Amino acid sequence: MNRLWFIVKEAFSGLQHARLSAFFSILMVALSFTLLGSFYLTSMQAEKFLDYLKGKVEIEAFLSDSLSSDQIREVKSKLLATKGVGGVQFVSKDEAAEIFKKEFGQDIKTVLEFNPLPASYRVFLKDQNKNSRDVAAIAAKIEKMSGVESVKYRKILLTLIDRRVRLFYGVMSGFGGALVLLSIFLVYNSMRLAISYKKRMIDTMKLVGASRSFVRMPFLLGGMIQGFTGGLVAAVVIYGVINAAVVLVRENILAEVLPPSQFYLSIVGVATLLGLLSTLFATRRYIKESLS
């Protein structure tokens, strides 16, 4: 019990001696994890929106007017056998004319006195294949099928989605990584200062035969306290901002926006681990030098 009390007391004593450095490291950890948590929540909402857009992605295969019923069914079989295709829906010439009438408000048969719209198959893709590269490859295969006159899909939309997703995650990863590295450096520097302030204590512990791991414990606890405090501040800030925004915007979207409690626990846990690892690097170097 005395050993535990000594470790706790020395941990807070070290932070007190390096309080300015500790304050900035806690502030940086809080800022980093506030931004990282915000990035994560934003990416989750963006992912939902992108999934919604990709859910609209389909290929329309227009058929030749000369096809018989058997040939139309044969095309259906080929489509279903194509890798990446999850299902198909047949749209007859009359159904195509009805769709045209709903969208444009005119009956094409009245305008042209005949129906020029071809029958087609709406081709639904599997979720893992709703990207620009796979859709282009599947569309190319379908276009080569006998009885298929042409294919159409939202190529520009898909390409735009893929580019924006890669750009968003690239920027987020780069910025988030830079913040984490800066946080590690600040906690590391804070504990380096604490170790330098405690050099006399370390020398005394060395004389009485204390193990290197025991000497490190107060500093490791100090680093964890910094990480925990910064993570807790970040979690509280994110929680407060989200709840305030939900109240201001619309209360019925509360369940859609608010993250689960595990999200906040993860922020605090990862920040604490970051503080521990940063201090571990510092103690492995500077405690070793002090004890050598």
N, C-alpha and C positions, 0 to 999 in steps of 0.2 A: 504493500500500500504506500509506504514511504517512497519507494522507487517511482511509482506512478505519479505521486504528488510532485516529486522532484522534476519529472519529465514535463508535466503540465506547467508548473511554475516557470521553469526555464524556457519553455516554448513561448509563453507570453512575455517573459522578460526580454527574450531576443527580439520579438516584434516591437516591444516598447523602445528598445535602443535604436532599432532601424525603422522607426515609425513612419518617417516620411517616405522612405523607399517602399515599405509595406503598404502604405496608403495608396501609392500610385500603382503598385502591382495589383492590389484588390480592385482599384478603379478600372484598370485595364482588363482584368479578368471579367468584371461585370459588363464592361462595354463590349468586349469580344463576344461573350455568350449571349448578350442581349441581341446583338446583330446576327450572330449565328442562329439563334433560336428564331428570330424574325425571318431570316432567309429560309430556314427549314419550313416554317409555316406557310410562307409565301410560295415556296416550291410545291408544297402539298396542294394548295389551292390551284396553282397553275397546272399541276398534274391532272387534277379533276377536270379542269376546263379543256385541257388538251385531249383527255380521254373522251370527253363529250364531242369534241370536233372530230376526232378519229372515228368515233362511233358512227358518224355520218358518211364516212368514206365507203364508197362502193364503186364497182365497175359496171357499166352498162354495155352489154354486148348486143348490137343490132343485127338482126337476122335477115337473110335474103328472102324476098317475097316469094321466091320459087320453091321454097322448102315445103315438103309434105309434113303431115303430122308425125309420121315415123321419124323423119329426119330431124324435126324439132326436138323430139324426145331423145334422139341420139346425141344432139348437141348438149342437152341437159346432162346426160350421163358423162360426157367428156368434161363438162364444167365441174361437176361434183367430184370427178376423179383427179382434178388438178390440185396439186399441192398448194395449200394456203387458202383454199376456198372452203368456207364454212357452210354455205347454203346458196340457193338460187331461188328467184321468183320470176315466173313467166308473165310478161306484159303483152297482151294481144294488141293488134292494130286498133280495135275498138276502144280498148282500155287506154291506149296511148292518146287517142283522140279525146277521150274524156279528161285525161290529165292536162292536155293542151287547153281545153276549154276552161278548166278551173284556173289555170295559171294566167291565161291571156284573155279570158272572157269572150272568146269567139269560138264558134263551131267551125273547125277547119273544113268539114265536109260541105258546109254551106258556102264558104269562101271559095273553095277550089272545085266544088262539085264532085270531089273524090277524096279518098283518104291516102295521102302520100306517106304517112308515118309508118315505119316498119315495126314489126313485132320485135320484142327484145327480151333478154334475160337480165334481171338485176342480180349481180353477183356480190354476195356478202362475204367478206374476208374474215379470217380468224384474227383475233386481237394481236397476236405476235407478228402478224404480217402486214399490219396497217402502217407501214412506213414507206417513204417514197421509193426506195430501191426495190422492195419486194412487190409493191403494187405495180411498178413499171414492168417488172419481170413477168408477173402473172398476166398483166394486160397484153404483153407481147405474145405470150403463149396462146391466149384466147383469140387474139386477132388472126393467128395463123390457122385456126380451126376451120374446117370445111363447113360452109353454111353461115359463117359469121362475116358480115360485111364490114363492120367497123366497131371500135370500142371507144368508150369515153369515160374519163374519171377526172377528179379534181387534182390534176397534177401540180398546178401552181400552189394551191392551198397546202398540199402535203409537203412540198419542198420548203415552203415558208415555215411550216410547223417544225420540221426537222432542223432547219437552220437556227431558228429562234431558240429551240430547246437546247441545242449544243452550245450556243452562245451564252444563254442564261446560266446553265450549269457550269460552264467554263469560268465565267466571271465570278460566280458565287464561290466555286471551289478555290480559285486563286485568292480572292479577297479574304475568304474565311481562313485559309491556310496561313496567310500573312498575319492575321489577327492572333491566331493561336500561337504562332512562333514568337510574336512580340510579347504575348502574355507569358510564355515560358521564359523568355529572356528576363522580363521584369521580376518574376518570382525568383528566378535563379539569382539575379543581382541582389534582390532583397535578402535572400538567405546567405549570400556571400558576405554581405555587410554584417549580418547578425553573427556569423561565424567569426569575423574579424573582431567584433566587439567582445565576443566570448572567448578569445584566445587564452586569457589567463585561466578561465575556468577549465578549458580543455586541457591545458598544461597540468592543472591540479589533478584532474581526473586521470590523466595519464600516469601521474606519480603514484596514485593510490591503486593503480592496476585496473581501471575501468576498461571494458572491452570497447572496440571501435564501434560496434553496433549500438551499444548503450549511449555512447557519446553522440551518435547521430540522431537518436530518437527525439530529443527536444526540437531539433531543427526540422526533422521530417514532419513532426506534429505541427510546427509553425507554418510550414508550407501548405499542409492540408487545411489549416485554419484559413489561410489566405484564399486558397482555391474555393473552399466551402463558402466563405463569406461573399466572395465575388459571384459565385454561382447562385447563391440565395438572392442576392440583390437583383441579378439578371432575371431570375424566375419571377420575383415579385413585380418587377417593372413590366415584363411581358404580360403577366396576368392582369395587372392593373390597366394597361393600355388596351388589351383585347376587350376586357369587360366594359371599359368606358366607351370604346368604339361601337360595341354591339348595342349598348343602350342608346347611343346617339343615332345609330343607323336604323336598326330594326330588331326588336327583341326576338322575333320568331325565327331568326337565323342563328340563334345562340348555339343550338346543337351542332350546326354545320361548321361553325367557326372555332368554338372553344376546343382546344386540344385536351386529351385525357390527362389525368394527374400524373401518369407515368412520364409524360413529356417534361414536366417541371422537375420531377425526381431525377430524370436523366441529365438535365442541365446541371443540377447541383452535384450529382455523382461524377459526371465527366470533369467538371471544373475542379472538384476535390482531387480527382486522380491526376489532373494536370499539375496542380500544386504539389502533389506528392512526387511526381516524376521530375519536375523542375528542381525540387529540393534534393532529390536523390542524386541528380547530376552534380549539383553544387557540393554536397557533402562528400561524394566519392572523390572529388578533386581536392577540396580545401581541408576537409578533416584528415585526409590521408597525408597532406603536406604538414599539417599541424602535429600529427602523431608520429611522423617519420623521424 
